[in-house]
C-alpha cells in the first residue's frame, strides 16, 4: 500500500512538471523565447485589472518587426534568433 502511494505521488510530481512545461510552451515562442499572443493577452488583461483596481497610469508599447521571417531565411536563425546571455 505504501509503495502504491509513493508511486502515485511520484507520478503526480512528474505530471505537474510536464504540465508546467506544456504551459510554458503554450505561452512562449520556442525560437526567440518571446511571449506569444496568448501570453501577451493575459498580461494585458492583468495590467488592465491592476489599472482599474489601483487607478495607476498604464502604457503599452508593441513593436512589430517587418521582414523578420525573411531575415531568418537569408541569414539563418543565428542572426534572427535569440542572443546568448
N, C-alpha and C positions, 0 to 999 in steps of 0.2 A: 504494500500500500504506500509506504513512504517513497519507494523508488518511482512509483507511478506519479506521485505528486511532484517529485523533483523533476521528472521528465516533462510533465505538463508546465511547470514553472519555467524550465529552460526553453521549451517550445514557445511559450508566451513571450519571453525576452527576445527570442530570435524574430518572432512575428512583429513585435514592436519596433525592433531595429530595422526590419525590412520596410515596414510602413513609413518610418521616418525617412528612409532613403527614397522611397517612391514619392512621398510628399515633396521632398527637396527637388527631385527630378521634374515633378509636375509644375514647379514654380520657377525654375531657372533654366536658362539656355545652357545646354551641355558644353558647347564650344567656348562661349565667352564668359559664362558664369553670371551673366546679367539677368535681372529679373525678366520674366516673360510677361505677357499681357495680363494673365490671370493674377500673378503676384502684384503687379502694378495696380490693378483694380482694387485688390484687397487693401493695399497700403493707402491708396487714395480714400477709400471708404473709411478706414480707421482714422485718417487725418481729418476727414470731414466731421466725423463724430467728435473728435477732440476739439475741433473748431467750434462746434455748437455747444459743447459741454463747458469749455473754458473761455470762449469768446476771444481766442487768440488769433492774430493775423495768420494767414496761410498763403504761401506762394508755391507755385508748381512750374517747373521748367521741364519740358520734354524736348529731346533732341533726336532728330531723325537723320541718319547718315545715308544720303542718297548714293547709290553705286557701291554699297558695301559688299554685295554679292559679287559684283564684277571685280572689285579689289581682291577678294579672296580667290576668284578664278584666275586672275592674272598673276598675282604674287604669291598665292598659296596662303594657307591658314597661319603660317608663321608671321606674315605681315598683318593680316586682318584679325587674327585671333587674339586671345588674351596675352598680356605681357607677363613674364615670370616675375614673381615678387622677390 
